[in-house]
Amino acid sequence: MVNHAYTQGESHSFEFDEHFLLDGEPFKVLGGSIHYFRVHPTDWHRSLANLKAAGLNTVETYAAWNMHEPHEGEFDFSGQLDIARFVDEAAELGLWAIVRVSPFICAEWEFGGLPAWLLPKRNMRIRSKDSKYLAQVAAYYDHLLPQLVERQVTHGGNIIMMQVENEYGSYCTDKDYLRAIRDLMTERGVDVPLVTSDGPWRACLRAGSLIDDGVLATGNFGSHSAENLAALKAFHAEHGRTWPLMNMEFWDGWFSRWGQPVNRRDADDFAHDVRECMGIADGICLYMFHGGTNFGFMNGCSARREHDLHQVTSYDYDAPLNEQGNPTAKWYALRDVVRDLFPDAETGEPLTKGSISAAPAKLTAKVGLFDTLESIAEPIRSQFPRPMEDLGQAYGYTLYRTYDEADADEIKYRIIDARDRAQFFMNGELKATQYQEEIGADIMASPSKPVGNRIDVLVENMGRVNYGAKLLADTQHKGIRTGVMADLHFLTDWEQWCLPIDNTDHIDWGAGHAAGQPGFYRYDLELAAGALGTEEQPNDAYLDMRGFGKGCVIVNGANVGRFWDLGPIRSLYVPHGLLREGANDIIVFETEGVFADVLPLSSEPVIDEVPEGEE
């Protein structure tokens, strides 16, 4: 099979019958997933070059709707969201591209990539043929697809396939919806082969594919390749198709959750299974090749009945490239397999990065959240508390405030219908912290004043479910949905303060600080000349967060993600592209009142080994 690279300036064709055909010749798709939105742009080239050096010829990425349209009607394709530039960088390296433009991506990404501003539209059903939902997708595609259409192989570019929907067979059977998404794509100029991807068993493929419409049905799996590809082939044959067998997601690792062991897969086991798949399939995409990082508040969430399992900031995935982008044992094992199976494949040596060696960042200022609240947010007043999304907020924290009289020496309070994690304060003193199913349990508090006892409830959105039946659950609406009760009555007259932690410019560092309360902590990290390494081998950083409780970190204005002393990962990765020589400003928002005078750096991730079975 031909395995040649994309060549800029030359005309190419890509299609399929029994096999994939590149310029009319059989072609083996050897791909790997790199999500541009999980890797800093200064590292795109390195990750793509390492994909090519392993012998692969194709990069695959999703497009994240919630990042490109963070507010309804406001679009962003700049910086880390410049998907066109990412595809171009792949082209410059001679790589083909598969872009999965499905409005829903799963990907262990917040709400599966769907924008949170869809949630207040409660009379609209997402991922269905509901005309109101399709109108929102159409508006998004009006801005996304022009970035990609001219980069299709049919237009002289390197994009060879696009995806209609993602694992829809694990969600619904609405063929009219799938056809509507396909039509939105083709009406806007998409003319490369289209695919769907689902679990490789018949029920999923039957529900999620458009095989009778000529859309290539592909499978997602990470082992038992002969068995799974045989099932995919049988499904094709059932519909009279003799088509290429494509594994759109070969799971080479897995994601990790708070309070559970880091998921790892043995490199030899991986090599054995990927060899089997490459030997049979016409195409494979390693999921992930480079996992990267769930920067900001973009980690997703799994669901186990009533309990949500929130994922960690790192999306290392135990992939061939680690979170930092350096080769792991799997990278070398993969290259060996490719060299053995495809002797003509172009391989090379990997590009590597180092880690910063520097003195710890020093605490220079601190202020309590309650003390600086009025400088960083404006209150929204209502009779009863309102969910985060109804307040126009998508991510982060929401503070709810009201005042209560003392009807007794001790009063029972209850938070009714809230998600995900709530801290209840009376007159600035923490009385309870409740998480998920604990919310609604009695909170006993003793008022210190006859009237005017201030009640604050700080609620954190820890990430929305990204897959499965709970995509439409009430728990996807964050903050307080119903109210707060004192004794047997609901409290009224609330102020709500939206705290997305997306702008720290207005923090009043001189406003005061009280122990045991949420607060902001400012650190100065001084990096000497040369600390960031060289262009050939730059240095990244890992912040060692073991001196802190729970919160997030802002580095030079960028939210690098959440930390939590629950573990298992106790550090935060900071790419070199966010750092600079000289002074670096680090702001920690911490909710437990636990902080340190110094913030150390580590040369590698800090990971607690959580015993199996604990969570």
N, C-alpha and C positions, 0 to 999 in steps of 0.2 A: 504493500500500500504506500502511496506517495505520502510524504511527511514534511513537505516543504513549508517554509515560513511565509508569512505575509510580506509582500514587497511593495513599498509605497511607490506610487507612480505607475504601477502596472495594473492592467485589468484582470480581475479574477472572477470566477463564478463558484457558487456553492449551492448544491442541491442534494437530494437523496432519492434513491430507489431501493435496491436491496442493500446498498451501502451508502455512506456519505461520499459525495463526489466533489472534489475540489478541482476546478478547471477540467472537469470531465473524467478525472481519474479517482480511483478509490482512495479515501482519506481516513485516517484514524484520528479521532479527536482525543488528544491527551491534554486534559485541562485541569485547572485548579482554581479554587474560589479565593478571591481577595476582594473584600468590600472596601471601596474607596472611603466610605464614611467611617470606617473603623481604623484606618491607617492615616497618619499625618501626611499631607502632600509631599513633604520633604523626603518621605520614605517610599513613595509610590515606585519610583524607578528601581530602588534596591529590591523591593519585594518582587516586582515583575522580572527583574534580571535574575533573581534566584529561582523563580519559576522556570524561566528559560534554561538556566544552567542545570536544572534537574532533568532536562530533556523533554519538558512539556511544551506544547505548541499553542495553547489556548488559555486565556484567562476568563473566568466567569464572575459576574457580580450581579447583585440585586441593585435596584434603585429604591431608595427609602423615601416614600411619599411624605412622611411626617417631618423629615428634615428639609425637603425642598419646598413644602408649603406649611411652614410652622404656624401661620395664622391664615385663615380663609382668605384667599385672593392675594396673598403676599408670597412671592416665590423667590427662592435663593438657589443659585447655581454657581456660587463663588467659593474660592478657597478650597476647603476640604470637601465641598459639595460640587465641585466642578467635574461632573461625570464625563463631560466631553474631553477634558484634558486628560483624565485617567485613561480613557479609551485611546486617545492619541499617543500617550506614553507607551501603551502596549504596542501600538502600531509601529512606533519608532524602534522598538526592539524586535519587530518581526513576528509579533504574537497576534493570533486571531482572538476574537472576543465573542462571548455569549452574554447578552444582557437580559436579565429577568425583570421585566418592567411591570410585572403583576402589581396591582395596587396593594395587595396583601403579600408579605414576604415571609412571615414567620421569623426565621433567622435568629430566634432568641433575642429579638429586638423589641423594644417597647411597643405594645399593642400591635405586634406583627407589622410595624411600619405604617399603620393607619394613623392619621392625625387625630389627636384627642379632641379637637374641636368638632369632630363628627358626633361625639357622644351626646351633647345637649339636644341634638336633633332626634328626639326620641320617637318621632313618627316615621323615621327612616330606617330601613333594614340594610345594614352593610353586607357586602358580598352576596348580593342578590340582584335580580332584575328590576328592583325598585327604581323607578325613573329618577327619583330625587338623588339616590346614591350614584347612579350612572352619570348624572349631570355633574356631580362633584369630580368623578373620575375623568370625565371628558375635559373639564377645565384644567385639571392637573396635566393630562396628556397634551393639551394644547401648548404647554410650556416645556414638558419633559421631552416629548418625541422629536421636536425640531433639533434638539441637541444630538440626536442619535441617527435620524433618518439619513442624513448626508454621510454618515460614517458606516453605513451598511455596505457589504461587499458588492451589492447591486449598484452602488453609487461610487465605487472605487475605494471604499473603506475596508475595515477589517472585521466588522460585526457580521457573523455568519448565521446566528440564530437569535430569536427572542422568545421569551416565555409569556404565554397568555395568562395563566393563573398558577398558583403554587399550592400543591397538595390539597386541591379542592376536593378530591375524593375522600379526604379525611374530615370533610366539613359538610358537604351538601351534594345534591345531584342536579342542580338547576342548570340544565344545558342552555336554556335561553340566556342566562346570565353569562355563561362562558362565551357564547356566540356574540353577545353584546360587547364584551371586552375585546374579543378578536376584531369585531367590526370597528370599534373605536381606534384600534391600532392601524388596521389597514386603510381606513379612511384618512388617516394622517400620514400615510406614506410608507408604512412598514411593509416591505415586500420580500424579506428574507424568510426562510423556513421558520414556521412557528411550532412551539412545543408546549406540552404540559408535562408536569412531573408529579408523580404520586408513588405511594407504596406499591411494590410490584405484584401484589396479589389482585385477583380478579375484581373483588368488590371495590377496592380503591380505584383501580383503573377504569372500571365501568362507570363509576360515579364522577370521576374527575377529568376524564379525557374527552377530546373531540375527535376521536379516531375516524368516525364516519364522515367528518368534514375535512379530512386530509391533514389534520394537525398531529404531528408526531407525538406519540405517547412514550414517555421515558419513565424510568424507575429510580427510586431513591433507596439505597441500602449500603451497608458497609461490610457485609460478609455473606457466605453461602452464595457466591456469585453464580455458579452454574445453575443452582436451583432457581434463583430469582430471575436470571436472564431467560431460563426456560419458560417460566411463568409469563414473562413479558412477551416472549415470542409466541406462546400459545394464545395470548390475548390478541396480538396482531393477527394471527392466523384465523382466529374466530371471526374477525371482521374482514377477512379476505386480503390482508395486508402482508407483504413480505418486505419488511422495513428494517432499517438499522436498529441494533440493540444498543441503547444509550443509558448509561448510569449517570444521571444528572447530579446526584450527590452520593459520592462514596465516602461514608463517614469514617474518617481516619482517627478520630478521637471523639470527644464529647464535651459539653459545657459543664460548668460547675455552679453549685448553689451555696448560699450562705449556710454555714453550720454543718456542711457535709464534706466528706473527703474530696480532694481534687480528683477529677476523673482522668485516668491515664490508660493508654493502650500500649501493649508491648510492641516494640518496633519490629521484631521478627514476625509476630502474629500479623501485624499490618502488612509487612512485605509479602508474606505468603498469600494473603487475601487479595491484595492489589494485583499481584502477579496473575492470579486466577482470573480476575475481572478483565485485566488488560488483554489477556490471551483470548478471551471469548468475545468481549463487547466490541462494537464499532466505535464506541466513544465512552469516555469516563471523565468526570470532573471530581477531583478530590475536594471534599468539604470537611475542613477548610485546608487550604494550602498555607495561608497566613490568616489566623483568626483576628488578631489585633485587639482592640480595646473598646468597651462600651463607654465611651467618653460621656461626661455629663450624667444625665439621668436616663440613659438609653438602654439599660439592661432590661431584658424581658423577664417573664415569669411563667413557670409551669403551674399546673393545677392538679391537685389530688383531692378529688371530691370537694369538701368545703375549705380545704387548706391550700393556700397559694405558696409556691416554692420559688422565691425570688432568686434570680441569678446574680452572680458577682460581677464586679466591674471588668475584670479581666476576661477577655474572650480568647485566651491562649489556645483552648480547644485541644491541647496536646497534639498540635498539627506539625507538619514538617518544618515550618518556621515557627518559633516561639512568639510570645506576645511582642517582644522587642523586634522581631524580624530576623533573628539569627537562626542558622540551621540547627536542627536537632538530629538525633540518631535516625529518625524517620526520614529526614531529607536525604541522608546518605544511602539509606536502604532503598528509598525510592529511585534515586539515580542509578543504583546498581541494577534494579529490576528493569528500568528503561534501557540501560545499556545492553543488558542481556537479551531482552525481547526485541529491541529495535536498534541494531548496531549502527544504523545510519542517522539516528537521532543526534541532534546537536546538544552536547552537554558541556559543562565547564565547572569552574570552581566557584563556590558561593562568596558573596559579599557579606562581610560581618561588621558589627558595631561593637563598641565598648561601653563601659559604664563610667560615669563621673566619679572621680575620687576627690572629695572636697569635705571641708569642715561642715558640721551640721548647720542648718538654718537657725538663726537666733530669733527668739520672740522679741518683738519691738513694741507691740501694742495689743491690747485686748479690750473688748467691750461686750456687755451683755446684750442679748437680743432684745429684751424688754426695754433696755435703756436707749437703744438706738433705733427702735422700731419706727418712730415717726419720721426719721430721716431717710429711711430706705423704702417705705411703702405708704400708700394712702389707704385709709380704711374704707371698706364698702359696708354700708349699714343695711340691715334687713331685720324683720321681726324674728325670723328663725334662721339658723345656719343654712348655708347653701353649699352644694358640692363644689369642688374645685373647678370643674369644667363650666358650671353655670356662672362662675365668677370671671370667666375668660382666661383661666389659668390651665396649663397643660401638665406641668411637671414641677417637682420640688416639694415645698412645704406650704401649708396654710395655717395661719394662727387665727383662732376664734376667741373672741373676748366678750364677756358680759359681766354684770355685777349682781350680787345676790345678798339678800338679808339673812340674818341669823335667826331662824325659827327655833333652833335648839342648840345645845352645846356641841352636838355632833350631827352632821347631815349626810344622808346617803345620796350620792350623785351617780348617774349612769349616762354614758355616751351611747346614743341609739343610732345604729346603722352608720358606721364610719369605716374607713379603710385608708391606709393599711396599718399604721402604727400611730398611737395617740399618747401624748403626755399631758396629764391633767395637773394644772398648777392652781393653788389658791393663794392669793396675795404674794405671788412669786415663789412659793414653796412647792416643790414637786410632791404630789400626793400619790400618783400612780402612773405607771407606763403599761399600756395594753397593746397587744399585737394580734391582729386578725380576729380569731374566734374569741379572744379574751375581751375584746371590746364589747361593752354592754354589761360587764360584771360590776358589782357594787364598788363604789369608791367612797370611803368614809373620810370626811374632812371636818375639822373643827374651825369654824369662823373665828377670826380674832377681832371683828368689829360688829357692832349691832346692825349696821347697814354698810353698803358699799364694798363688800368683799369681792375683790377682783378675781374672776375665773378666766384662766387662759387654757386653751386646748390647742396644742401644737400637733398637727397631723401631717405625717409624711406619706407621700405617694412613693412606694418602694418599687414600682414598675408594674405595668399592666400585663395580663396574660397575653401571650403571643401565639397561642395554638389551641385548637380544640373547641369543645362545647362551651367553655366559659367566655368566649370572645364577646358575647352579648350579655354577660352576667351583670347584675347590679353592682357587684364589687369592682367592676371596671370604672365606675364613677367614684373618684377619690374625694377625700375630705369627709365632712359630716353630711349625710344625706337626709337625716330626719331631725335630730336635735339632741339636746342635753337635758336630762331631768334632774330636778332636786326633789327628793321625796317622791311624790306621785305626779308632779306637774312639770311641764316643759318650761324652760327658761326662755325669755324673749329679749328683744332689743340687743342684737348682736352687732359687733364690729368684726369684719373679716379682713385680714391682711395677707395678700398674696406674696409669697416669698419664693420665686423661682430661682433665686440665687444666680441670676444671669447678669447682674450689674452690682459691683461692690464699690462704686465710686462715691456713694453718698453715705457710707458708714461713718458715724460720728465717733471717732476713736477716743474722744475725751469725755464721753457721756457716762462712764462708770461701768463697774463690773461687780457682780455678786456671785459668790461661790454656789455651785450646784445648779446653775441655770444654763440654758443654751447660750452660746456666745460665739463671737468672731475673734480669731486670733491671727495676728499678722506676724509673719516671719520674713527675715531678710536672708536670702541665700546669695553669698558673694562667690562668683566663679572667676577664677584667675584666667588670664590669657592662656589659651591652649587647652583649657579644661574641657571644652566641647569637642576636642579631637580635631580631625582633619576632614576634608570633603570626602576623601577615600574611606576613612574609618571614623565616623562621628561617634560621640559618646552621648548616651541617654542617661536618665536618672530613675532611680526607684526611691520613693519616699517611704521611710519606715514609720508606719502609723501605730506602732504598738503602744505609744504613750497616750493614745486618745481612745475615746469611746465609740462614737458613731457620728457620721456626718459626711461632708464632701470637701474637696480641696480645689481652690482656684489658683492657678499658676499663671502669672502675667496676664490675667484677665480671662483665661480659659479654664472651664470646669473639667478637670481630668477624671472625675468620678467619685463614687461613694467609697467609704471605708466603714468597717464595723468590727469591733473586737470579738464578735462571734466567730470570725474566721470563715473559711480556712486561709484566705489570702489576706495578709496584714499589711501589704504595701500597695502603693499606687505607682503605676508606670507613667513616666513623663518623657515624651519624645524630645529629641534634641531640638526639633523645630519650634518648640515652645519656650526654649531657654535662650539666654544670651550671656555673653561675657559681662562681668561686672555685677551690678545689683539685680536680683530677681525677686519679685514680690510674690509671696505665697500667703494666701488667706485660707484659713481652716474654719469652716462653719461646723461647730461641734454641739450636739444636742444633749449630752449627758453631764456636762460640767467636768469633763475629764480632759486635761491638756498637759502639755509638757513645756518647759522653758526652752528646749531645743527640739528641732525636728531633724533627725538623722537621715542620711542617705545610705542606701544599701547597694552593693554591687550586683545584686540579683534579687528576685522576688523573695519576700518573707512569707513563708507558708507554714501554718500549723498543720501537723498531721492529725486530723480528726479521725478517731476510731471508726471503723466501718459500722454502719447501723445507727450512728448518732446523727441527729439533725436538730 
